[in-house]
Amino acid sequence: MKTPFYDGILASLSTKLRLAPPYIAGFDSGSAMLRATAAYLRGEDFPGMGVQPPAIEPIATLINKLPRQVQEVIYTLGSAGEAIPPDRLKDVNAEVASQWIVNEYPQRQYPAVAIGSASGAIVHLCAAVGIPWLPQTFMIPVLHPEIHPDEPKKAMEWGREKAKPLLAANPDLQLHHMYDPNQDRLSLRGMNYFRVKRLRLGETYKYFLENCLPKGATIFIVECQRTWPTTEVDARHIFQFGALGGATESDFFQGGESVAEYLQHYQSPRRQWNPPTPDGERPEAEWGFEATLRDDIENFARDRGYHIRRIIFQEPEHLSPFVAELYRWWYKQRGIIANRLLVESFILLEPMWTLRTGSVPFWMKFNMQPSLDWIENYLESTDPYDEIYMFLFSHGVDAVGLPSIERWRDVFKRARKHGEFIGVEEDKFPRNFATLIRYYTDLQRVISARYPVPGPLMLEQLDQFIQQTGDRFPVQWESVIS
């Protein structure tokens, strides 16, 4: 018989098992979306950044009131605080990372598991169907305070040597050294982004699948096919200058007036960047799917009697309209009026409270112009909503391609009754750092509606919706025949 004492020990052990290895970034799409999905499957909500918002909110509010220069220093130090020294890269272990990932989830039987690219829309799809998502990519922040953000060639050469122990110890990983001085300028003052992609499932993922999937279950391979011009540094080592956001590939590699103004604004000695010459198009570091993993998944599934289905899309946000309309359809089947849209931004997402408030989720990858275009395109192509609410991520930089807060507010004009930001101090954007906490706390304050958490949507219902919508969305669903 268990007692409260033993229950407490088991809870403590479970929490310790869910501690991420010290080299994995928490402030990243892959880890945040993993934890949000897993929290929902554990029957929990997802407070901002995994902290306790009521305790942290006053501190975050205070930071919002500080001078800009002080805020930027705090942001840089906070980012660097997650980073590891380069000599610790030899300690990175792909299987240890995978053990943390699978331990986030309840160890039970599931009708399916998704594996592959990160996407906030995937979080909501998995929450609806009640299945885990295993990321292909995770990020290792590495300290390097000595390199100026506008020196990408120096950064690449620095990474060439520093990455060797990491790659030697992890033959199943491919390194994408991502360097974006536009959106990540404050972070790059103290650290570099080493994103690694799994080339093979590895023993831990295989063990989890074998124990949590009955024979005949489905493995969804999530494949964002977005690529970027990159430079091969070494075997399994790629350098990516720039990233998806407001600046275009041309801005990064050829420069222009907007880039020159941006660099002048930040008192850079340069007026355009001088990056390494790209030698090919490869999967984008943060969002793109490395197809080598697909072969290993298919072989594994074939040997064990699992079905394979590929979810294929070009841009990270291309799945968002599909998921939004799926939720709308699902709500109507449940007798809920689907008239409330919740627009999420980057790692500001909340699957539990989306369902508890009867909101339709629409995820945007960031706070840049392409994301604004995408939400406006969706609203033009669907039935109008009575209410529109929006989270808006703040990254602290007046970046190339950043829309003004007034342009973001224009989205609310498309609501028939009411539109409102959640957790945003408009006059502080894009340095509204309290939003990292307040998107969660304010969501519950602003939207008063409450609904019970539903049982999972059946895979047959998902297929019914896919058949009904045909080619309406830029997403392909392909079954792999064994």
C-alpha angles and dihedrals in degrees: 000000000000120000130199087259092059092041088057092051092049091049090050092050091048090053092049091050087056094055107117119233109265093248096060117092117234091192093070141095097245098050095038093050091046092052093045092052093045093047090055092050088051088054093252136121123237114242116201112288090347093283129121103267099200090058096042100038096084090052092048090049090052092052089055089062096053123101116274095250092053091048091052092051091050091049092050093047091046092053092046089048089070093049127098126220113261092246089063092063088091087066094061110114121187093206093050088052090050091050090056091048096052093041088062088070130072107257100237141111118291131186090227145355128214121217130183140034124038120245133153087223089059088056090058093042091053091045091053094049094037099236137129126251119214114200123226091201133054131170130238113195110210125197117243112147093162099073122083112233091238096057104085095159091057089047092053093050090046089053093047092070100030094054098055097087091047093053094042091055095045114045090169093062132082117202122222107188100202119197118182114166090177104062099013099044096124093047094047090061087075111015147018131234114242107181116186128198126204114240093187135026096245126209097283095054090045092051091050092050094048092050099041103037121068118215110282094029122133133252112202113205108208108210122184102185097198113136135189135200105265143169124234109230099176141327107317090358120110130174117212119192111199130001144219112300139082098327116075127225087257091054091054098044104028102024124209143185096301092051092048091051091047093052091046090050089057092044093243118167088229132073095195135015125259104205130173113280111263116238100189151353112265136167110296110259101238104028110016123103119233103220095209088082092058094067092053092048092049093050091048093048093047092053093050103039100253125145119237125214124177121214104200127186136152104222128035092243096048090093093054100082090048092053093044092053091043090057091046090053092045093050091052090052088053092050095251120136103240098210102121123085122196112196112202129197128213108301094354098101136126119191096179097051092041088064095036090056095042091241127157109231123225114177124205120195094224146336096275135112097268090057091049089050091050097052091046090049090052094050091050092054102046139059110281123264124227092217133028122188126180141199113202121197117225117210097172099241132111087221132182107271097022111144118220120254087249090061090050090049089056088072089072091063086075092064114098093216116005144001129184144163116241119216093355128127097200097205091055098053125152088019095049093126094164087071088079086073105021097057086072100040095041093048090068092044098047101043110052099179115110130193132174117261105260129227114258123286109250119242087238089059090049089052090048091055092046090053093047094051097044112178096344092116131052092245129106123208110198127180115213112221112219 
